[in-house]
Amino acid sequence: MRQKQGLAARAGRWSARHRLAAISGWIAFVVLATFAGGAIGTQTQTDAEAGSGESGAADRALTAAFPQRSAETVLVQSESLKAGSAEFRAQVNEVEQALAATENVKRVRDPYADPQGAIAADGGSALVEFELQLPAGRKAAQEADTAALVTPSLETVTTLDAESPDFRIEQFGGASADKQLSESFENDFKKAEFTSLPITLIILIIAFGALVAAFVPVLLAATAVIATLGLLAPISQIWPADDAIGSVVLLIGLAVGVDYSMFYLRREREERAAGRDSGAALEAAAATSGRAVLASGLTVIIAMAGMYLSGNPIFISFATGTILVVAVAVLGSLTVLPAVLATLGDRVDRGRIPFLRSPRERAGREPRGWSAILNRVLRRPLLWGGLAASALVVMAIPVTGLKLSIPGVETLPRNLAVVQTYDRIEEAFPGNGLPAEVVVETGDAQRTDVREALSGFKTRTAERPELFPGPVAVDRSPDGSVLSASVPLAGDGSDRRSEAALDQLRDGIVPATFGALDGVEANVTGFTAGNADFSTVMEQRMPIVMAFVLAFAFMLLLVTFRSIVIAGKAIILNLLSVGAAYGVVVWIFQQGHL
């Protein structure tokens, strides 16, 4: 009586027997997904959608109340002239006039009209503020390409700087910073993407010793990534994706696609070397490696699904992209890969690399190095197991000091012009670079009690210059329902001084002023607030995420292997290895070693 075959074995057998249907179906799937994705387009997250906690609520209120606000600042600085001199005033006036005549610029503010916070204490710097002219309508404004809108003002400022040898004239703001940082990060990701493919191919060529065998895993991984990027487009219309989702999908998809193909291909070649014909070798590979691919893919999907419980929209977006690309890679490994291998047959070993062992010779021999290590470990399992476990525990010790936060300005490349401009503004106007923003939803910002609370808020912050080194800048929404108060914070936005200032705002000043009003909601946002909320959410949700992943992974392994010992051992080893990896990361990057 023939033993009942599993899903992976049945899929592999069907694929090998219906090669044309399997390959044509896969190609059609990839093409349709790509065209559908291109037609629909991928909706990316806005800054407001990416936030969490109190700062996320404040960001969403700001976006709703000020849909057309995008502030920029021009730094006018001189080493020899002071802001009170006629030459300095003339230069500032020239900047204002040039900006007013520039496309997409509105509401240029004269720093001399309200010098507090706009003229540096040493008199050597002035800030000319303006806003970008965004498209009319809330939806159009939110979806506007600010990188394109800010380009004319950047060109104007660059020209002014080149024509003014006695002054430094530079621009900084959300749109200008996003433009330059996005270009820098995009270039870095492209380098990583273009570097990973050739390196992966070289490793596969060395591993398999044949060009055709090396290209099969890369081809499967590439088509899985292309299909996933297309499938993400309709999903993003409901749950917007993070800007980096494409790079995440590429790197994860390349890794799992190649890995799963290697499982299959390696086992098929071993079976052929053992004397089985092509069909029997494929069936054996499908029943063994195919089953391992299915179990591995489901385990990764469960682990990534845990990020849905993180409460952070960015992680949720990464979870969606990762789950989708892993699922597509598993689907390709179980369906089209057996068909490709059945079609190629022994031709998969073509393109042999000189000076390397032949593919058949490789498949029929155990690697000497690994065999020597394995034999030695198996002779004394308790000794080597204890040493390995002890080493992993020691490596994991630094993880107890893990601090989760959003990367701050100090982590950005200092050679970027926008970062250098930020440093100069922060030096001349402490706290202005990354201020906190108190968003007060009042319904009517002109209420008497709201105005009195705002006056008290300004007084209380002015009484603590060591925490709030500059004046409060106030803005009101066009409909008068929301009030925004920008407060400079001490520190660099992520150090203890900034955190102390934020705590004073949230726990002391805001509750004592706006918190006492009926029908008023006041939330604090900004870089420091977003960082604090991110850390809080992660600390609260991390145990839940870990419990979810471990519990479901254990159940999956239990069903797959039908052994409590194997499932328990796998969970323990994963905890040790993940803990060791995090420990090394903390030791190197957070604690500053090496």
C-alpha positions in Angstrom: 0.0 0.0 0.0 1.4 3.3 -1.1 2.0 5.8 1.7 0.0 9.0 1.5 2.1 11.9 0.1 2.2 15.4 1.6 1.3 18.6 -0.1 4.8 19.4 -1.2 5.3 16.0 -2.7 2.0 16.1 -4.6 2.8 19.6 -5.9 6.3 18.6 -7.0 4.9 15.5 -8.8 2.2 17.5 -10.6 4.7 20.2 -11.6 7.1 17.6 -13.0 4.4 15.9 -15.0 2.8 19.2 -16.3 5.9 21.2 -17.0 4.4 23.5 -19.6 1.3 24.3 -17.5 3.5 25.0 -14.4 6.0 27.2 -16.2 3.4 29.1 -18.3 1.2 29.6 -15.2 4.1 31.0 -13.2 5.1 33.4 -16.0 1.5 34.5 -16.4 1.2 35.1 -12.7 4.4 37.2 -12.6 3.4 39.2 -15.7 -0.2 39.9 -14.4 1.0 40.9 -11.0 3.5 43.3 -12.5 1.1 44.9 -14.8 -1.6 45.2 -12.1 0.9 46.7 -9.7 2.0 49.2 -12.3 -1.5 50.2 -13.2 -2.7 50.6 -9.6 0.5 52.1 -8.1 1.9 51.7 -4.6 0.5 54.0 -1.9 3.2 54.9 0.6 2.7 56.0 4.2 2.8 59.7 5.2 4.6 60.8 8.3 1.3 61.0 10.1 0.4 57.5 9.2 3.8 56.1 10.3 3.6 57.5 13.8 2.3 55.7 17.0 1.2 56.6 20.4 0.6 60.2 21.5 2.9 61.7 18.8 1.1 59.7 16.1 -2.3 61.1 17.3 -0.8 64.6 17.2 0.7 64.1 13.7 -2.7 63.0 12.4 -4.4 66.0 13.9 -1.8 68.3 12.4 -2.1 66.7 8.9 -5.9 67.1 9.1 -5.8 70.6 10.3 -2.9 71.9 8.2 -3.1 69.9 5.0 -1.2 72.5 3.0 1.5 73.4 5.5 5.1 72.5 4.7 7.6 74.8 6.4 11.1 75.6 5.2 13.8 77.7 6.7 16.7 79.6 5.1 19.8 80.3 7.2 21.5 83.6 6.5 24.9 83.6 8.3 28.0 85.7 8.4 31.2 85.5 10.3 32.1 89.2 10.0 28.7 91.0 9.9 26.0 91.3 12.5 22.2 91.2 11.9 21.9 94.8 12.9 24.1 96.1 10.2 22.8 97.6 6.9 24.7 95.0 4.8 23.2 92.1 6.7 19.7 93.6 6.5 20.2 94.1 2.7 21.2 90.5 2.3 18.2 89.2 4.2 15.9 91.5 2.2 17.4 90.1 -1.1 16.7 86.5 0.2 13.1 87.4 1.0 12.5 89.0 -2.4 14.1 86.1 -4.3 12.1 83.6 -2.4 8.8 85.5 -2.9 9.4 85.4 -6.7 10.2 81.7 -6.6 7.7 79.0 -7.8 5.9 77.1 -5.1 6.8 79.6 -2.3 4.4 81.4 -0.1 4.2 83.3 3.2 7.9 84.5 3.4 8.5 85.8 6.9 10.8 88.7 7.7 13.0 87.7 10.7 13.2 91.4 11.7 9.5 91.6 12.2 9.7 89.2 15.1 13.4 88.9 16.0 12.9 86.6 19.0 13.9 83.1 17.8 14.7 84.4 14.3 17.8 86.4 15.0 20.6 84.5 16.8 21.8 85.6 20.2 25.3 86.5 18.8 23.7 88.4 16.0 25.6 86.5 13.3 22.7 84.4 12.0 19.1 85.0 10.9 16.3 82.6 9.8 14.0 83.4 6.9 11.0 81.1 7.1 8.5 80.3 4.3 6.0 77.7 3.3 5.7 75.6 0.2 2.6 76.1 -2.0 0.9 72.7 -1.9 -1.9 71.7 -4.2 -5.4 72.8 -3.2 -7.5 70.1 -1.4 -6.5 67.9 1.6 -6.0 64.7 -0.4 -4.0 66.4 -3.1 -1.8 68.2 -0.6 -1.1 65.0 1.3 -0.2 63.2 -1.9 1.9 66.0 -3.3 5.5 65.4 -4.4 7.2 67.7 -2.0 10.6 66.7 -3.4 9.6 68.3 -6.7 7.9 71.3 -5.1 10.9 72.2 -3.0 13.4 72.0 -5.9 12.8 75.6 -7.2 13.5 77.1 -3.7 16.6 75.0 -3.3 17.9 76.2 -6.6 17.1 79.8 -5.6 19.0 79.5 -2.3 21.9 77.8 -4.0 22.2 80.7 -6.5 22.0 83.3 -3.7 24.7 81.5 -1.7 27.0 81.4 -4.8 26.5 85.1 -5.4 27.1 86.2 -1.8 30.7 85.5 -0.8 30.3 87.2 2.6 27.3 85.1 3.7 26.4 81.5 4.0 22.9 81.0 2.7 21.4 77.5 3.1 18.0 75.9 3.3 16.6 73.3 5.8 13.1 71.9 6.3 11.0 68.8 6.2 10.7 68.7 2.4 14.4 69.7 1.6 15.7 67.3 4.2 13.5 64.4 2.9 14.6 65.1 -0.6 18.3 64.9 0.1 18.1 62.1 2.6 15.8 60.1 0.4 18.2 60.5 -2.5 21.1 59.4 -0.3 19.3 56.4 1.2 18.0 55.4 -2.3 21.5 55.5 -3.7 22.8 53.4 -0.7 20.0 50.8 -1.2 20.7 50.6 -4.9 24.3 49.9 -4.2 23.3 47.2 -1.8 20.8 45.8 -4.2 23.2 45.7 -7.2 26.0 44.4 -5.0 23.9 41.5 -3.5 22.9 40.0 -6.9 26.4 39.5 -8.3 27.8 38.3 -4.9 24.9 35.9 -4.6 25.5 34.6 -8.1 29.3 34.2 -7.5 28.6 32.2 -4.3 26.1 30.0 -6.1 28.5 29.4 -9.0 31.2 28.3 -6.5 28.7 26.2 -4.6 27.2 24.3 -7.6 30.2 24.5 -10.0 27.9 25.1 -13.0 26.4 28.3 -14.5 22.9 26.8 -15.2 22.5 25.4 -11.7 23.6 28.8 -10.3 21.1 30.8 -12.4 18.0 28.7 -11.4 17.8 29.9 -7.8 18.5 33.5 -8.8 15.8 33.3 -11.5 13.2 32.0 -9.0 14.1 34.6 -6.4 14.0 37.5 -9.0 10.6 36.5 -10.3 9.2 36.1 -6.8 10.4 39.6 -5.9 8.9 41.1 -9.1 5.5 39.4 -8.5 5.5 40.5 -4.9 6.1 44.2 -5.7 3.2 44.0 -8.1 0.9 42.4 -5.5 1.8 45.0 -2.9 0.2 47.8 -5.0 -3.5 46.9 -4.4 -2.8 46.0 -0.8 -1.1 49.4 -0.2 -4.4 51.1 -1.2 -5.9 49.8 2.0 -2.7 49.7 4.2 -0.1 52.1 2.8 3.4 50.8 2.5 6.6 52.2 3.9 9.0 53.9 1.5 11.6 51.2 2.1 9.3 48.3 1.4 10.8 47.7 -2.1 14.3 47.2 -0.8 13.1 45.0 2.1 11.2 42.8 -0.4 14.2 42.6 -2.7 16.7 41.6 0.0 14.3 39.1 1.9 13.0 37.7 -1.4 16.5 37.1 -2.8 17.5 35.4 0.4 14.6 33.0 0.8 14.2 32.4 -2.9 17.8 31.3 -3.3 17.7 29.4 -0.1 14.6 27.4 -1.0 15.9 26.6 -4.5 19.2 25.4 -3.1 17.3 23.0 -0.8 15.5 21.5 -3.7 18.4 21.5 -6.2 20.9 20.1 -3.8 18.7 17.2 -2.8 17.8 16.4 -6.5 21.4 16.2 -7.4 22.2 14.0 -4.5 19.5 11.6 -5.5 20.8 11.6 -9.1 24.3 10.9 -7.8 22.8 8.0 -5.9 21.6 6.4 -9.1 18.0 7.4 -9.3 16.5 8.6 -12.6 15.4 12.2 -13.1 11.7 11.5 -12.2 12.5 9.6 -9.0 15.1 12.1 -7.9 12.6 14.9 -8.3 9.9 13.0 -6.3 12.4 12.4 -3.5 13.4 16.0 -3.5 9.8 17.2 -3.4 8.9 14.8 -0.5 11.9 15.9 1.6 13.3 19.3 0.6 9.9 20.4 -0.6 8.5 19.6 2.8 11.3 21.4 4.5 10.7 24.5 2.3 7.0 24.5 3.2 7.8 24.2 6.9 10.5 26.9 6.7 8.3 29.3 4.8 5.4 28.9 7.2 7.7 29.4 10.2 9.0 32.7 8.6 5.5 33.8 7.9 4.4 33.2 11.5 7.4 35.1 12.8 6.7 38.0 10.5 3.0 38.0 11.4 4.1 38.8 15.0 5.0 42.3 13.8 1.3 42.9 13.2 1.0 43.0 17.0 3.9 45.6 17.3 1.5 48.6 17.0 3.9 50.4 14.6 2.7 51.0 11.1 6.3 50.8 9.6 6.8 47.3 11.1 3.3 46.3 10.0 4.2 47.4 6.4 7.4 45.3 6.6 5.5 42.3 7.9 3.1 42.5 4.9 5.9 42.7 2.4 8.0 40.0 4.0 5.1 37.6 4.4 4.0 38.1 0.8 7.5 37.6 -0.7 8.1 34.5 1.4 4.7 33.0 0.4 5.4 33.7 -3.3 8.9 32.2 -3.0 7.4 29.1 -1.4 4.8 28.8 -4.0 7.4 29.1 -6.8 9.6 26.5 -5.1 6.8 24.0 -4.8 5.3 24.5 -8.3 7.5 26.0 -11.0 10.9 24.9 -9.7 10.2 21.1 -10.1 9.0 21.8 -13.6 12.1 23.8 -14.5 14.4 21.0 -13.1 12.4 18.3 -14.9 12.7 20.3 -18.2 16.4 20.8 -17.7 17.2 17.3 -16.5 21.0 16.7 -16.6 21.4 20.0 -18.5 21.2 21.8 -15.2 24.9 20.9 -14.8 25.9 22.6 -18.0 28.3 25.5 -17.9 30.8 23.8 -15.7 33.4 26.0 -14.1 37.0 25.0 -14.7 39.2 24.1 -11.8 36.2 23.2 -9.7 34.9 19.7 -9.0 32.2 18.5 -11.4 28.6 18.9 -10.1 28.1 15.1 -9.9 31.3 14.6 -8.0 30.2 17.3 -5.5 26.8 15.7 -5.0 28.2 12.3 -4.3 30.7 13.4 -1.7 30.3 14.8 1.8 32.2 18.1 2.5 35.4 17.2 4.3 35.4 20.2 6.6 31.9 19.9 7.8 32.2 16.1 8.2 35.3 16.5 10.4 33.5 19.1 12.6 30.4 17.0 12.8 32.2 13.8 13.7 34.1 15.5 16.4 31.0 17.1 17.9 29.0 13.9 17.8 31.8 12.0 19.7 31.4 14.4 22.7 27.9 16.0 22.3 27.6 17.2 25.9 31.0 19.0 25.9 30.5 20.7 22.6 26.9 21.5 23.2 27.7 23.0 26.5 30.5 25.1 25.1 28.3 26.4 22.3 25.4 27.2 24.6 27.7 29.0 27.0 29.2 31.0 24.2 25.7 32.0 23.0 24.6 33.0 26.5 27.7 35.2 26.9 27.2 36.8 23.6 23.5 37.5 24.6 24.4 39.2 27.9 24.6 42.8 26.4 21.0 42.4 25.1 19.8 43.2 28.7 20.8 46.8 28.0 19.1 47.1 24.6 17.5 50.5 24.0 15.0 50.8 21.2 14.8 54.2 19.5 14.4 55.9 16.1 17.8 56.8 14.6 18.6 60.4 15.4 20.3 63.1 13.5 23.6 62.0 15.0 23.4 58.8 12.9 23.1 60.6 9.6 26.1 61.0 7.3 27.9 64.2 8.2 28.9 64.8 4.6 25.3 65.6 3.5 24.7 69.3 3.0 21.3 69.2 4.7 22.9 67.6 7.9 25.6 70.3 8.0 22.9 73.0 7.6 21.0 71.4 10.5 24.1 71.4 12.7 24.7 75.1 12.0 21.1 76.0 12.8 21.2 74.0 16.0 24.5 75.7 17.0 23.1 79.2 16.3 19.5 78.5 17.5 19.6 75.7 20.1 16.5 73.6 20.0 15.2 75.0 16.7 16.4 72.1 14.6 14.1 69.4 16.2 11.5 71.2 18.3 8.6 69.6 20.1 5.2 70.5 18.8 2.2 70.7 21.1 -1.0 70.1 19.1 -4.1 71.4 20.8 -7.5 70.4 19.4 -9.8 73.1 20.8 -12.7 73.4 18.4 -12.2 77.1 18.7 -8.6 78.4 19.2 -10.0 81.9 20.0 -11.8 80.8 23.2 -10.9 82.9 26.2 -9.8 80.0 28.3 -7.6 78.6 25.4 -5.9 82.0 25.0 -5.2 82.2 28.7 -3.9 78.6 28.7 -1.6 79.5 25.8 -0.3 82.5 27.7 0.4 80.3 30.7 2.1 77.7 28.5 4.5 80.4 27.1 5.2 81.7 30.6 6.0 78.3 32.0 8.3 77.3 29.2 10.1 80.7 29.4 10.8 80.0 33.1 12.8 76.9 32.2 15.4 78.1 29.6 17.7 75.2 30.5 15.0 72.9 29.0 13.4 75.3 26.4 16.1 77.6 25.1 13.9 79.5 22.6 10.5 81.2 22.3 7.3 79.4 21.5 6.0 79.8 17.9 2.2 79.5 17.6 0.2 78.7 14.5 -3.6 78.2 14.1 -5.4 76.1 11.5 -7.4 77.9 8.8 -10.7 76.8 10.4 -9.5 77.8 13.9 -10.1 74.4 15.4 -6.4 73.4 16.1 -3.6 75.3 17.7 0.0 74.3 17.2 2.8 75.5 19.5 6.4 74.8 18.5 8.8 74.6 21.4 12.6 74.4 21.0 14.0 71.6 23.2 17.5 71.5 24.8 19.8 68.8 23.6 20.2 67.1 20.2 16.7 65.6 20.1 17.6 62.1 21.4 19.8 62.7 24.5 18.9 63.0 28.1 18.4 66.7 28.1 15.8 66.5 25.2 14.1 63.6 27.0 14.0 65.6 30.3 12.4 68.6 28.4 9.8 66.3 26.8 8.9 64.8 30.2 8.5 68.3 31.6 6.2 69.2 28.7 4.1 66.0 28.8 3.9 65.5 32.6 4.0 69.1 33.9 3.4 72.1 31.6 0.8 70.7 29.1 -1.5 69.1 31.8 -1.2 72.2 34.0 -2.3 74.5 31.2 -4.3 72.9 28.3 -5.1 69.8 30.3 -7.4 71.7 32.6 -9.7 72.8 29.8 -13.0 71.1 29.0 -13.4 69.7 25.5 -9.7 70.2 24.7 -7.2 67.5 23.7 -3.5 68.4 23.7 -0.8 66.0 22.4 3.0 66.4 22.0 4.8 65.4 18.8 8.2 66.0 17.2 11.3 63.9 16.8 11.9 63.4 20.6 8.3 62.6 21.3 8.1 60.2 18.4 11.3 58.5 19.6 9.9 58.2 23.1 6.5 56.8 21.9 8.3 54.3 19.6 10.3 53.0 22.5 7.3 52.8 24.8 5.2 50.9 22.2 8.0 48.5 21.5 8.7 47.8 25.2 4.9 47.2 25.8 4.4 45.0 22.7 7.7 43.1 22.5 6.6 40.4 25.1 3.3 39.9 23.2 5.1 39.6 19.9 7.7 37.2 21.3 5.0 35.0 23.0 2.9 34.9 19.7 5.9 33.9 17.6 7.2 31.3 20.0 3.8 29.7 20.6 2.8 29.4 17.0 6.3 28.4 15.8 6.3 25.7 18.5 2.9 24.4 17.4 3.9 24.4 13.7 7.1 22.5 14.4 5.2 20.1 16.6 2.7 19.3 13.8 5.6 19.1 11.2 7.9 16.8 13.2 5.4 15.3 15.7 8.0 15.5 18.4 7.9 17.8 21.5 11.7 17.3 21.9 12.5 18.5 18.4 10.1 21.4 18.6 11.3 22.5 22.0 15.0 22.2 21.0 14.3 24.4 17.9 12.7 27.1 20.0 15.5 27.1 22.6 18.2 27.2 19.9 16.4 30.0 18.1 16.1 32.0 21.4 19.9 31.5 22.0 20.9 32.5 18.5 18.6 35.5 18.3 19.7 36.7 21.7 23.3 36.3 20.8 22.8 38.3 17.5 21.0 41.1 19.4 23.7 41.0 22.0 26.5 41.5 19.4 24.5 44.3 17.8 24.1 46.1 21.2 27.8 45.5 22.1 29.1 46.9 18.8 26.6 49.7 17.9 24.9 50.8 21.1 27.9 50.4 23.5 30.3 51.6 20.8 32.8 48.7 20.8 35.0 48.0 17.7 
